[in-house]
């Protein structure tokens, strides 16, 4: 797991203290770990951590649906 | 693509409803400042939420709830709320008016929705909004 993804995971866990871990394939949206309001903040976080600008209008839901997808889209893609 | 069931004509309407916590929005305002809300609200909407002391958090909550409620009437899946394409402004009479544009207008059109009407209410800790779509009868199918 990348350092950036660790930060993303920590951010989610901090806002959902009922969870102490998040499985890489857990659907963050179906499980309400990210909703419309937190989505905006989440994109803000992803921009800060990944160093990339993110267009909310073109962002695919599946690209942030799971930690695996986030890692693939925002972190691993940079070094491949 | 609209998720089923989609509005199919007069007599059918998918309502949308949302509730927003003042605590959550106040934290965002405190942590990130007013600029954060520029991703969610147009300059005109932000102006509507402003009073003599700055941004009114309850008004922000109401506006955010109204956008989410309006979005829910569109019944689309796998799409994020197009925050800046669902514009909720205060009318001269004081009630909210929804203007759909860009992606939101296209999503609405796919469900036969031309407009969305919304009502907002708030009290100390929460704002709620309920929205209803206005569906235009398909041309040529009127008796």
gemmi code that builds the backbone of each chain (N, CA, C; Angstrom):
import gemmi

chains = {
    "A": [
        ("UNK", (0.842, -1.195, 0.000), (0.000, 0.000, 0.000), (0.881, 1.250, 0.000)),
        ("UNK", (0.517, 2.222, -0.823), (1.315, 3.438, -0.914), (1.077, 4.331, 0.298)),
        ("UNK", (2.026, 5.240, 0.505), (1.881, 6.190, 1.606), (0.632, 7.054, 1.398)),
        ("UNK", (0.411, 7.440, 0.152), (-0.772, 8.246, -0.154), (-2.047, 7.514, 0.185)),
        ("UNK", (-2.095, 6.245, -0.142), (-3.302, 5.475, 0.140), (-3.483, 5.297, 1.644)),
        ("UNK", (-2.394, 5.187, 2.364), (-2.475, 5.125, 3.829), (-3.158, 6.375, 4.383)),
        ("UNK", (-2.808, 7.503, 3.827), (-3.412, 8.766, 4.274), (-4.906, 8.803, 3.949)),
        ("UNK", (-5.250, 8.291, 2.783), (-6.661, 8.254, 2.388), (-7.443, 7.347, 3.345)),
        ("UNK", (-6.876, 6.201, 3.625), (-7.530, 5.247, 4.517), (-7.678, 5.844, 5.918)),
        ("UNK", (-6.643, 6.493, 6.381), (-6.690, 7.111, 7.717), (-7.760, 8.198, 7.776)),
        ("UNK", (-7.895, 8.937, 6.690), (-8.907, 10.007, 6.610), (-10.306, 9.415, 6.748)),
        ("UNK", (-10.542, 8.313, 6.062), (-11.873, 7.692, 6.116), (-12.136, 7.128, 7.506)),
        ("UNK", (-11.147, 6.435, 8.053), (-11.326, 5.814, 9.376), (-11.568, 6.876, 10.444)),
        ("UNK", (-10.874, 8.001, 10.331), (-11.042, 9.083, 11.308), (-12.480, 9.579, 11.328)),
        ("UNK", (-13.132, 9.577, 10.163), (-14.514, 10.069, 10.081), (-15.546, 8.980, 10.333)),
        ("UNK", (-15.088, 7.768, 10.480), (-15.998, 6.655, 10.772), (-15.383, 5.810, 11.886)),
        ("UNK", (-15.438, 6.336, 13.096), (-14.763, 5.655, 14.208), (-15.318, 4.271, 14.529)),
        ("UNK", (-16.462, 3.937, 13.946), (-17.006, 2.594, 14.140), (-16.198, 1.554, 13.369)),
        ("UNK", (-15.325, 2.016, 12.493), (-14.490, 1.085, 11.719), (-13.024, 1.261, 12.105)),
        ("UNK", (-12.354, 0.146, 12.281), (-10.927, 0.248, 12.587), (-10.078, -0.166, 11.392)),
        ("UNK", (-10.734, -0.664, 10.354), (-10.005, -1.017, 9.142), (-10.969, -0.964, 7.954)),
        ("UNK", (-10.409, -0.842, 6.783), (-11.218, -0.825, 5.565), (-10.578, -1.782, 4.575)),
        ("UNK", (-11.333, -2.776, 4.165), (-10.813, -3.749, 3.211), (-10.573, -3.068, 1.867)),
        ("UNK", (-9.535, -3.513, 1.162), (-9.209, -2.871, -0.125), (-10.346, -2.899, -1.140)),
        ("UNK", (-11.206, -3.920, -1.038), (-12.277, -4.047, -2.027), (-13.641, -3.607, -1.490)),
        ("UNK", (-13.662, -3.004, -0.310), (-14.936, -2.550, 0.252), (-15.487, -1.383, -0.572)),
        ("UNK", (-16.776, -1.457, -0.905), (-17.408, -0.382, -1.677), (-17.656, 0.809, -0.751)),
        ("UNK", (-16.894, 1.859, -0.939), (-16.947, 3.022, -0.039), (-18.256, 3.790, -0.185)),
        ("UNK", (-18.844, 3.721, -1.339), (-20.072, 4.480, -1.590), (-21.287, 3.701, -1.092)),
        ("UNK", (-21.366, 2.429, -1.452), (-22.487, 1.601, -0.996), (-22.525, 1.535, 0.530)),
        ("UNK", (-21.366, 1.567, 1.159), (-21.296, 1.497, 2.617), (-21.314, 2.864, 3.289)),
        ("UNK", (-21.623, 3.885, 2.490), (-21.812, 5.262, 2.980), (-20.573, 5.830, 3.679)),
        ("UNK", (-19.429, 5.353, 3.306), (-18.205, 5.937, 3.865), (-17.864, 7.234, 3.131)),
        ("UNK", (-18.382, 7.353, 1.917), (-18.282, 8.606, 1.168), (-19.673, 8.948, 0.661)),
        ("UNK", (-20.172, 10.123, 1.032), (-21.453, 10.581, 0.504), (-21.223, 11.873, -0.282)),
        ("UNK", (-22.304, 12.478, -0.728), (-22.156, 13.642, -1.615), (-21.374, 14.770, -0.958)),
        ("UNK", (-21.642, 15.001, 0.313), (-20.980, 16.096, 1.004), (-19.508, 15.768, 1.256)),
        ("UNK", (-19.263, 14.564, 1.735), (-17.871, 14.207, 2.009), (-17.086, 13.972, 0.725)),
        ("UNK", (-17.814, 13.729, -0.375), (-17.142, 13.524, -1.660), (-16.298, 14.738, -2.042)),
        ("UNK", (-16.854, 15.907, -1.830), (-16.132, 17.128, -2.198), (-14.855, 17.254, -1.364)),
        ("UNK", (-14.983, 16.965, -0.098), (-13.810, 17.019, 0.785), (-12.825, 15.915, 0.426)),
        ("UNK", (-13.371, 14.777, 0.032), (-12.530, 13.643, -0.325), (-11.697, 13.959, -1.573)),
        ("UNK", (-12.323, 14.596, -2.544), (-11.593, 14.997, -3.748), (-10.492, 15.995, -3.379)),
        ("UNK", (-10.809, 16.894, -2.483), (-9.837, 17.871, -1.995), (-8.635, 17.144, -1.391)),
        ("UNK", (-8.921, 16.141, -0.570), (-7.856, 15.337, 0.048), (-7.029, 14.622, -1.017)),
        ("UNK", (-7.713, 13.990, -1.966), (-7.004, 13.249, -3.014), (-6.082, 14.163, -3.808)),
        ("UNK", (-6.526, 15.379, -4.046), (-5.692, 16.335, -4.769), (-4.434, 16.666, -3.977)),
        ("UNK", (-4.617, 16.864, -2.674), (-3.479, 17.204, -1.821), (-2.488, 16.050, -1.733)),
        ("UNK", (-3.022, 14.840, -1.548), (-2.163, 13.675, -1.323), (-1.496, 13.209, -2.614)),
        ("UNK", (-2.248, 13.244, -3.713), (-1.704, 12.733, -4.975), (-0.944, 13.800, -5.757)),
        ("UNK", (-1.187, 15.073, -5.412), (-0.530, 16.154, -6.140), (-1.122, 16.391, -7.513)),
        ("UNK", (-2.314, 15.833, -7.737), (-2.973, 15.979, -9.041), (-4.235, 16.804, -8.907)),
        ("UNK", (-4.547, 17.545, -9.940), (-5.814, 18.269, -9.977), (-6.889, 17.312, -10.481)),
        ("UNK", (-8.039, 17.339, -9.840), (-9.107, 16.403, -10.195), (-10.340, 17.184, -10.646)),
        ("UNK", (-10.843, 16.844, -11.812), (-12.055, 17.473, -12.329), (-13.251, 16.669, -11.827)),
        ("UNK", (-14.022, 17.249, -10.925), (-15.145, 16.519, -10.329), (-16.200, 16.158, -11.378)),
        ("UNK", (-16.279, 16.932, -12.445), (-17.299, 16.680, -13.463), (-17.006, 15.437, -14.291)),
        ("UNK", (-15.726, 15.104, -14.393), (-15.385, 13.967, -15.253), (-14.907, 12.755, -14.451)),
        ("UNK", (-14.862, 12.898, -13.143), (-14.384, 11.796, -12.306), (-15.362, 10.625, -12.351)),
        ("UNK", (-14.845, 9.447, -12.638), (-15.673, 8.243, -12.708), (-15.909, 7.709, -11.300)),
        ("UNK", (-17.135, 7.317, -11.020), (-17.469, 6.776, -9.701), (-16.579, 5.579, -9.381)),
        ("UNK", (-16.383, 4.725, -10.364), (-15.609, 3.509, -10.111), (-14.149, 3.793, -9.750)),
        ("UNK", (-13.674, 4.975, -10.071), (-12.275, 5.280, -9.770), (-12.054, 5.565, -8.286)),
        ("UNK", (-13.133, 5.816, -7.545), (-12.960, 6.009, -6.097), (-13.884, 5.080, -5.297)),
        ("UNK", (-14.374, 4.059, -5.956), (-15.345, 3.180, -5.286), (-14.704, 2.348, -4.177)),
        ("UNK", (-13.455, 1.949, -4.373), (-12.742, 1.134, -3.382), (-11.328, 1.684, -3.197)),
        ("UNK", (-10.693, 1.267, -2.123), (-9.300, 1.674, -1.912), (-8.402, 1.129, -3.026)),
        ("UNK", (-8.720, -0.072, -3.495), (-7.955, -0.645, -4.610), (-8.023, 0.258, -5.824)),
        ("UNK", (-9.239, 0.714, -6.126), (-9.437, 1.574, -7.305), (-8.731, 2.914, -7.127)),
        ("UNK", (-8.793, 3.451, -5.911), (-8.134, 4.736, -5.641), (-6.626, 4.592, -5.813)),
        ("UNK", (-6.104, 3.496, -5.297), (-4.656, 3.244, -5.413), (-4.254, 3.160, -6.887)),
        ("UNK", (-5.065, 2.415, -7.636), (-4.785, 2.198, -9.061), (-4.865, 3.521, -9.841)),
        ("UNK", (-5.881, 4.325, -9.529), (-6.148, 5.536, -10.318), (-5.231, 6.693, -9.953)),
        ("UNK", (-4.988, 6.869, -8.656), (-4.323, 8.106, -8.232), (-2.881, 7.932, -7.772)),
        ("UNK", (-2.477, 6.722, -7.486), (-1.134, 6.552, -6.943), (-0.242, 5.663, -7.808)),
        ("UNK", (-0.681, 4.463, -8.098), (0.180, 3.576, -8.878), (0.373, 4.080, -10.298)),
        ("UNK", (-0.636, 4.768, -10.827), (-0.548, 5.236, -12.212), (0.610, 6.200, -12.402)),
        ("UNK", (1.020, 6.860, -11.332), (2.069, 7.879, -11.443), (3.453, 7.277, -11.626)),
        ("UNK", (3.627, 6.054, -11.125), (4.972, 5.493, -11.170), (5.116, 4.397, -12.211)),
        ("UNK", (4.060, 4.063, -12.894), (4.138, 2.987, -13.876), (4.702, 3.505, -15.189)),
    ],
    "B": [
        ("UNK", (-27.060, 7.202, -17.739), (-28.321, 6.493, -17.971), (-29.185, 6.560, -16.711)),
        ("UNK", (-30.495, 6.822, -16.864), (-31.357, 6.864, -15.683), (-31.556, 5.483, -15.104)),
        ("UNK", (-31.546, 5.392, -13.782), (-31.799, 4.113, -13.134), (-33.308, 3.885, -13.085)),
        ("UNK", (-33.739, 2.644, -13.112), (-35.172, 2.342, -13.060), (-35.632, 2.351, -11.608)),
        ("UNK", (-36.877, 2.715, -11.285), (-37.839, 3.201, -12.255), (-37.607, 4.671, -12.559)),
        ("UNK", (-37.767, 5.025, -13.803), (-37.615, 6.412, -14.220), (-38.988, 7.024, -14.409)),
        ("UNK", (-39.081, 8.327, -14.331), (-40.364, 8.971, -14.599), (-40.845, 8.569, -15.987)),
        ("UNK", (-42.114, 8.266, -16.092), (-42.599, 7.792, -17.380), (-43.741, 8.630, -17.919)),
        ("UNK", (-44.045, 9.735, -17.304), (-45.110, 10.576, -17.825), (-45.887, 11.203, -16.706)),
        ("UNK", (-46.949, 11.895, -17.039), (-47.760, 12.570, -16.024), (-48.250, 11.590, -14.969)),
        ("UNK", (-48.219, 11.996, -13.729), (-48.706, 11.124, -12.658), (-47.597, 10.373, -11.963)),
        ("UNK", (-46.421, 10.408, -12.530), (-45.295, 9.697, -11.912), (-44.201, 10.708, -11.586)),
        ("UNK", (-43.773, 10.706, -10.343), (-42.704, 11.634, -9.970), (-41.841, 10.990, -8.902)),
        ("UNK", (-40.554, 11.039, -9.090), (-39.616, 10.567, -8.077), (-39.212, 11.740, -7.201)),
        ("UNK", (-39.653, 11.709, -5.966), (-39.266, 12.785, -5.056), (-37.820, 12.588, -4.618)),
        ("UNK", (-37.210, 13.660, -4.200), (-35.871, 13.582, -3.637), (-35.871, 14.305, -2.302)),
        ("UNK", (-35.106, 13.802, -1.358), (-35.063, 14.439, -0.040), (-33.648, 14.348, 0.504)),
        ("UNK", (-33.253, 15.320, 1.288), (-31.926, 15.251, 1.886), (-31.893, 16.040, 3.190)),
        ("UNK", (-30.997, 15.638, 4.027), (-30.788, 16.330, 5.302), (-29.301, 16.607, 5.460)),
        ("UNK", (-28.975, 17.785, 5.938), (-27.568, 18.171, 6.103), (-27.350, 18.688, 7.518)),
        ("UNK", (-26.310, 18.191, 8.120), (-25.982, 18.558, 9.497), (-25.184, 19.863, 9.549)),
        ("UNK", (-25.628, 20.760, 10.380), (-24.904, 22.018, 10.590), (-23.493, 21.732, 11.104)),
        ("UNK", (-23.376, 20.730, 11.936), (-22.073, 20.394, 12.527), (-21.057, 20.055, 11.434)),
        ("UNK", (-21.502, 19.281, 10.444), (-20.592, 18.875, 9.371), (-20.163, 20.076, 8.529)),
        ("UNK", (-21.132, 20.909, 8.182), (-20.823, 22.041, 7.307), (-19.985, 23.082, 8.059)),
        ("UNK", (-20.276, 23.264, 9.320), (-19.479, 24.219, 10.097), (-18.030, 23.754, 10.189)),
        ("UNK", (-17.832, 22.453, 10.338), (-16.460, 21.928, 10.384), (-15.731, 22.208, 9.061)),
        ("UNK", (-16.437, 21.984, 7.947), (-15.819, 22.245, 6.641), (-15.454, 23.722, 6.496)),
        ("UNK", (-16.361, 24.568, 6.942), (-16.106, 26.011, 6.846), (-14.922, 26.409, 7.726)),
        ("UNK", (-14.887, 25.875, 8.938), (-13.798, 26.200, 9.862), (-12.458, 25.670, 9.355)),
        ("UNK", (-12.495, 24.443, 8.777), (-11.249, 23.774, 8.393), (-10.679, 24.294, 7.075)),
        ("UNK", (-11.576, 24.575, 6.116), (-11.101, 24.930, 4.767), (-11.409, 26.375, 4.355)),
        ("UNK", (-12.319, 27.015, 5.048), (-12.685, 28.379, 4.683), (-13.756, 28.428, 3.605)),
        ("UNK", (-14.126, 29.640, 3.250), (-15.217, 29.830, 2.286), (-14.889, 29.257, 0.914)),
        ("UNK", (-13.617, 29.283, 0.545), (-13.214, 28.820, -0.779), (-13.625, 27.381, -1.062)),
        ("UNK", (-13.686, 26.586, -0.018), (-14.071, 25.186, -0.190), (-15.435, 25.075, -0.856)),
        ("UNK", (-16.333, 25.973, -0.491), (-17.712, 25.872, -0.975), (-17.861, 26.349, -2.414)),
        ("UNK", (-16.801, 26.912, -2.968), (-16.861, 27.307, -4.374), (-16.900, 26.088, -5.286)),
        ("UNK", (-16.565, 24.920, -4.745), (-16.676, 23.687, -5.519), (-18.110, 23.167, -5.532)),
        ("UNK", (-18.921, 23.694, -4.646), (-20.282, 23.189, -4.507), (-21.335, 24.226, -4.864)),
        ("UNK", (-21.006, 25.480, -4.703), (-21.983, 26.550, -4.877), (-21.449, 27.597, -5.853)),
        ("UNK", (-22.343, 28.112, -6.684), (-21.955, 29.175, -7.612), (-21.771, 30.479, -6.825)),
        ("UNK", (-21.114, 31.455, -7.419), (-20.962, 32.745, -6.719), (-22.303, 33.334, -6.301)),
        ("UNK", (-23.310, 33.189, -7.153), (-24.633, 33.712, -6.815), (-25.245, 32.999, -5.622)),
        ("UNK", (-25.054, 31.680, -5.574), (-25.587, 30.913, -4.441), (-24.879, 31.303, -3.148)),
        ("UNK", (-23.577, 31.477, -3.242), (-22.819, 31.883, -2.048), (-23.294, 33.258, -1.580)),
        ("UNK", (-23.560, 34.142, -2.534), (-24.057, 35.478, -2.174), (-25.401, 35.372, -1.460)),
        ("UNK", (-26.251, 34.433, -1.920), (-27.558, 34.241, -1.276), (-27.408, 33.784, 0.177)),
        ("UNK", (-26.290, 33.110, 0.477), (-26.079, 32.553, 1.817), (-25.354, 33.535, 2.743)),
        ("UNK", (-25.057, 34.698, 2.224), (-24.263, 35.648, 2.998), (-25.158, 36.611, 3.765)),
        ("UNK", (-24.781, 36.883, 4.991), (-25.469, 37.925, 5.752), (-24.430, 38.950, 6.223)),
        ("UNK", (-24.826, 39.811, 7.109), (-23.940, 40.913, 7.492), (-22.681, 40.445, 8.211)),
        ("UNK", (-22.696, 39.211, 8.728), (-21.532, 38.724, 9.475), (-20.721, 37.683, 8.702)),
        ("UNK", (-21.122, 37.397, 7.471), (-20.394, 36.400, 6.694), (-21.326, 35.336, 6.164)),
        ("UNK", (-20.778, 34.147, 5.923), (-21.615, 33.066, 5.409), (-22.498, 32.516, 6.525)),
        ("UNK", (-23.771, 32.397, 6.240), (-24.712, 31.831, 7.203), (-24.730, 30.311, 7.026)),
        ("UNK", (-24.288, 29.590, 8.031), (-24.104, 28.140, 7.906), (-25.429, 27.422, 7.650)),
        ("UNK", (-26.494, 27.868, 8.288), (-27.793, 27.218, 8.056), (-28.234, 27.386, 6.601)),
        ("UNK", (-27.983, 28.551, 6.043), (-28.320, 28.776, 4.635), (-27.484, 27.876, 3.730)),
        ("UNK", (-26.202, 27.744, 4.060), (-25.337, 26.831, 3.306), (-25.897, 25.415, 3.343)),
        ("UNK", (-26.278, 24.979, 4.536), (-26.816, 23.624, 4.703), (-28.075, 23.444, 3.864)),
        ("UNK", (-28.944, 24.448, 3.894), (-30.182, 24.362, 3.127), (-29.911, 24.270, 1.644)),
        ("UNK", (-28.952, 25.059, 1.175), (-28.618, 25.058, -0.246), (-28.036, 23.715, -0.661)),
        ("UNK", (-27.172, 23.174, 0.181), (-26.550, 21.873, -0.111), (-27.609, 20.768, -0.109)),
        ("UNK", (-28.506, 20.809, 0.868), (-29.573, 19.808, 0.935), (-30.474, 19.900, -0.294)),
        ("UNK", (-30.754, 21.115, -0.744), (-31.621, 21.309, -1.908), (-30.986, 20.717, -3.162)),
        ("UNK", (-29.684, 20.907, -3.314), (-29.003, 20.349, -4.486), (-29.054, 18.826, -4.470)),
        ("UNK", (-28.785, 18.246, -3.303), (-28.816, 16.790, -3.195), (-30.232, 16.265, -3.435)),
        ("UNK", (-31.227, 16.935, -2.885), (-32.613, 16.512, -3.079), (-32.995, 16.596, -4.550)),
        ("UNK", (-32.612, 17.678, -5.200), (-32.911, 17.837, -6.631), (-32.221, 16.736, -7.435)),
        ("UNK", (-30.984, 16.437, -7.081), (-30.237, 15.395, -7.793), (-30.924, 14.037, -7.648)),
        ("UNK", (-31.464, 13.776, -6.475), (-32.117, 12.485, -6.247), (-33.345, 12.294, -7.129)),
        ("UNK", (-33.993, 13.381, -7.516), (-35.169, 13.226, -8.392), (-34.765, 12.727, -9.773)),
        ("UNK", (-33.517, 12.891, -10.135), (-33.069, 12.508, -11.476), (-32.848, 11.002, -11.590)),
        ("UNK", (-32.692, 10.352, -10.441), (-32.527, 8.897, -10.390), (-31.469, 8.386, -11.368)),
        ("UNK", (-30.276, 8.903, -11.220), (-29.170, 8.387, -12.024), (-28.229, 7.636, -11.101)),
        ("UNK", (-27.568, 6.658, -11.630), (-26.623, 5.922, -10.792), (-25.221, 6.042, -11.385)),
        ("UNK", (-24.274, 5.740, -10.536), (-22.870, 5.815, -10.931), (-22.477, 7.201, -11.424)),
        ("UNK", (-23.111, 8.212, -10.896), (-22.735, 9.585, -11.200), (-22.661, 10.362, -9.898)),
        ("UNK", (-21.703, 11.245, -9.811), (-21.630, 12.121, -8.650), (-22.533, 13.322, -8.868)),
        ("UNK", (-22.923, 13.893, -7.765), (-23.763, 15.088, -7.837), (-23.008, 16.192, -8.585)),
        ("UNK", (-23.557, 16.680, -9.673), (-22.886, 17.771, -10.405), (-23.183, 19.099, -9.714)),
        ("UNK", (-22.421, 19.358, -8.686), (-22.741, 20.439, -7.756), (-23.039, 21.771, -8.444)),
        ("UNK", (-22.196, 22.131, -9.390), (-22.337, 23.475, -9.973), (-23.341, 23.512, -11.121)),
        ("UNK", (-23.875, 22.352, -11.474), (-24.880, 22.307, -12.549), (-26.304, 22.278, -12.004)),
        ("UNK", (-26.460, 22.143, -10.709), (-27.778, 22.270, -10.079), (-27.708, 23.541, -9.235)),
        ("UNK", (-28.293, 24.574, -9.746), (-28.175, 25.896, -9.119), (-29.469, 26.219, -8.379)),
        ("UNK", (-29.338, 26.535, -7.109), (-30.507, 26.860, -6.280), (-30.375, 28.305, -5.821)),
        ("UNK", (-31.218, 29.150, -6.363), (-31.171, 30.573, -6.020), (-32.434, 30.978, -5.262)),
        ("UNK", (-32.314, 32.071, -4.557), (-33.467, 32.597, -3.825), (-34.264, 33.517, -4.752)),
        ("UNK", (-35.559, 33.261, -4.832), (-36.412, 34.098, -5.678), (-36.700, 35.420, -4.972)),
        ("UNK", (-37.283, 36.343, -5.708), (-37.670, 37.618, -5.107), (-38.646, 37.404, -3.955)),
        ("UNK", (-39.428, 36.338, -4.075), (-40.396, 36.054, -3.016), (-39.789, 35.336, -1.821)),
        ("UNK", (-38.550, 34.889, -1.959), (-37.875, 34.231, -0.847), (-37.801, 32.723, -0.970)),
        ("UNK", (-38.593, 32.123, -1.859), (-38.552, 30.667, -2.003), (-37.421, 30.271, -2.952)),
        ("UNK", (-36.947, 29.036, -2.838), (-35.819, 28.620, -3.684), (-36.268, 28.239, -5.095)),
        ("UNK", (-35.443, 28.554, -6.046), (-35.679, 28.181, -7.441), (-34.501, 27.347, -7.925)),
        ("UNK", (-34.814, 26.247, -8.604), (-33.760, 25.356, -9.107), (-33.554, 25.602, -10.594)),
        ("UNK", (-32.314, 25.752, -10.957), (-31.965, 25.881, -12.376), (-31.001, 24.754, -12.714)),
        ("UNK", (-31.397, 23.930, -13.680), (-30.533, 22.832, -14.116), (-29.752, 23.280, -15.344)),
        ("UNK", (-28.484, 22.953, -15.352), (-27.674, 23.302, -16.510), (-26.625, 22.216, -16.750)),
        ("UNK", (-25.993, 22.272, -17.900), (-24.906, 21.341, -18.207), (-25.298, 19.882, -18.025)),
        ("UNK", (-24.450, 19.157, -17.299), (-24.671, 17.729, -17.098), (-25.974, 17.419, -16.393)),
        ("UNK", (-26.360, 18.257, -15.444), (-27.609, 18.023, -14.713), (-28.804, 18.141, -15.649)),
        ("UNK", (-28.769, 19.104, -16.546), (-29.867, 19.261, -17.502), (-29.944, 18.050, -18.428)),
        ("UNK", (-28.787, 17.533, -18.815), (-28.788, 16.362, -19.697), (-29.311, 15.133, -18.964)),
        ("UNK", (-28.920, 14.971, -17.697), (-29.433, 13.833, -16.909), (-30.942, 13.956, -16.759)),
        ("UNK", (-31.431, 15.153, -16.504), (-32.864, 15.371, -16.340), (-33.590, 15.061, -17.639)),
        ("UNK", (-33.054, 15.544, -18.730), (-33.705, 15.333, -20.025), (-33.827, 13.848, -20.340)),
        ("UNK", (-32.839, 13.069, -19.921), (-32.881, 11.629, -20.181), (-34.041, 10.965, -19.456)),
        ("UNK", (-34.553, 11.625, -18.409), (-35.694, 11.091, -17.661), (-36.975, 11.870, -17.961)),
        ("UNK", (-36.925, 12.734, -18.939), (-38.119, 13.502, -19.294), (-38.404, 14.654, -18.349)),
        ("UNK", (-37.423, 15.000, -17.544), (-37.608, 16.066, -16.555), (-37.116, 17.389, -17.138)),
        ("UNK", (-37.954, 18.403, -17.045), (-37.558, 19.705, -17.574), (-37.161, 20.667, -16.456)),
        ("UNK", (-37.797, 20.520, -15.312), (-37.508, 21.410, -14.193), (-37.596, 20.604, -12.898)),
        ("UNK", (-37.059, 21.169, -11.842), (-37.197, 20.574, -10.506), (-37.619, 21.674, -9.546)),
        ("UNK", (-38.605, 21.357, -8.721), (-39.021, 22.317, -7.704), (-38.576, 21.806, -6.339)),
        ("UNK", (-38.229, 22.701, -5.452), (-37.659, 22.279, -4.173), (-38.158, 23.154, -3.035)),
        ("UNK", (-38.234, 22.562, -1.868), (-38.575, 23.305, -0.659), (-37.524, 23.000, 0.402)),
        ("UNK", (-37.128, 24.020, 1.133), (-36.060, 23.884, 2.138), (-36.603, 24.281, 3.505)),
        ("UNK", (-36.182, 23.569, 4.515), (-36.519, 23.966, 5.885), (-35.309, 23.729, 6.771)),
        ("UNK", (-35.160, 24.555, 7.793), (-34.045, 24.304, 8.710), (-34.384, 24.717, 10.122)),
        ("UNK", (-33.701, 24.059, 11.029), (-33.813, 24.391, 12.446), (-32.434, 24.130, 13.044)),
        ("UNK", (-32.170, 24.678, 14.141), (-30.851, 24.757, 14.789), (-29.731, 23.873, 14.210)),
        ("UNK", (-29.949, 22.557, 14.189), (-28.841, 21.656, 13.870), (-28.873, 21.037, 12.479)),
        ("UNK", (-29.991, 21.146, 11.797), (-30.126, 20.474, 10.501), (-30.906, 21.321, 9.506)),
        ("UNK", (-30.621, 21.095, 8.237), (-31.452, 21.636, 7.160), (-31.950, 20.448, 6.346)),
        ("UNK", (-33.193, 20.526, 5.911), (-33.753, 19.468, 5.077), (-34.323, 20.102, 3.813)),
        ("UNK", (-34.378, 19.295, 2.775), (-34.976, 19.778, 1.528), (-35.697, 18.619, 0.862)),
        ("UNK", (-36.800, 18.943, 0.236), (-37.517, 17.949, -0.562), (-37.704, 18.545, -1.950)),
        ("UNK", (-37.538, 17.700, -2.952), (-37.615, 18.174, -4.330), (-38.530, 17.270, -5.142)),
        ("UNK", (-39.171, 17.861, -6.128), (-40.031, 17.097, -7.034), (-39.729, 17.511, -8.463)),
        ("UNK", (-39.706, 16.547, -9.366), (-39.422, 16.882, -10.765), (-40.682, 17.342, -11.484)),
        ("UNK", (-40.499, 18.151, -12.471), (-41.593, 18.527, -13.361), (-41.337, 17.801, -14.683)),
        ("UNK", (-42.291, 16.972, -15.025), (-42.104, 16.095, -16.186), (-42.955, 16.597, -17.343)),
        ("UNK", (-42.307, 16.756, -18.446), (-43.027, 17.225, -19.632), (-43.578, 16.034, -20.395)),
        ("UNK", (-44.842, 16.128, -20.743), (-45.454, 15.058, -21.506), (-44.786, 14.958, -22.877)),
        ("UNK", (-44.427, 13.730, -23.276), (-43.773, 13.585, -24.583), (-44.641, 14.148, -25.704)),
        ("UNK", (-44.010, 14.813, -26.630), (-44.759, 15.396, -27.751), (-45.442, 14.313, -28.575)),
        ("UNK", (-46.670, 14.600, -28.992), (-47.384, 13.679, -29.863), (-48.143, 12.610, -29.146)),
        ("UNK", (-48.040, 12.558, -27.788), (-48.745, 11.505, -27.061), (-49.933, 12.035, -26.282)),
        ("UNK", (-50.214, 13.301, -26.433), (-51.389, 13.842, -25.749), (-52.646, 13.449, -26.494)),
        ("UNK", (-53.703, 13.148, -25.766), (-54.945, 12.729, -26.439), (-55.598, 13.886, -27.202)),
    ],
}
model = gemmi.Model(1)
for chain_id, residues in chains.items():
    chain = gemmi.Chain(chain_id)
    for i, (resn, *xyz) in enumerate(residues, 1):
        res = gemmi.Residue()
        res.name, res.seqid = resn, gemmi.SeqId(i, " ")
        for name, pos in zip(("N", "CA", "C"), xyz):
            atom = gemmi.Atom()
            atom.name, atom.element = name, gemmi.Element(name[0])
            atom.pos, atom.b_iso = gemmi.Position(*pos), 0.0
            res.add_atom(atom)
        chain.add_residue(res)
    model.add_chain(chain)
structure = gemmi.Structure()
structure.add_model(model)
structure.setup_entities()
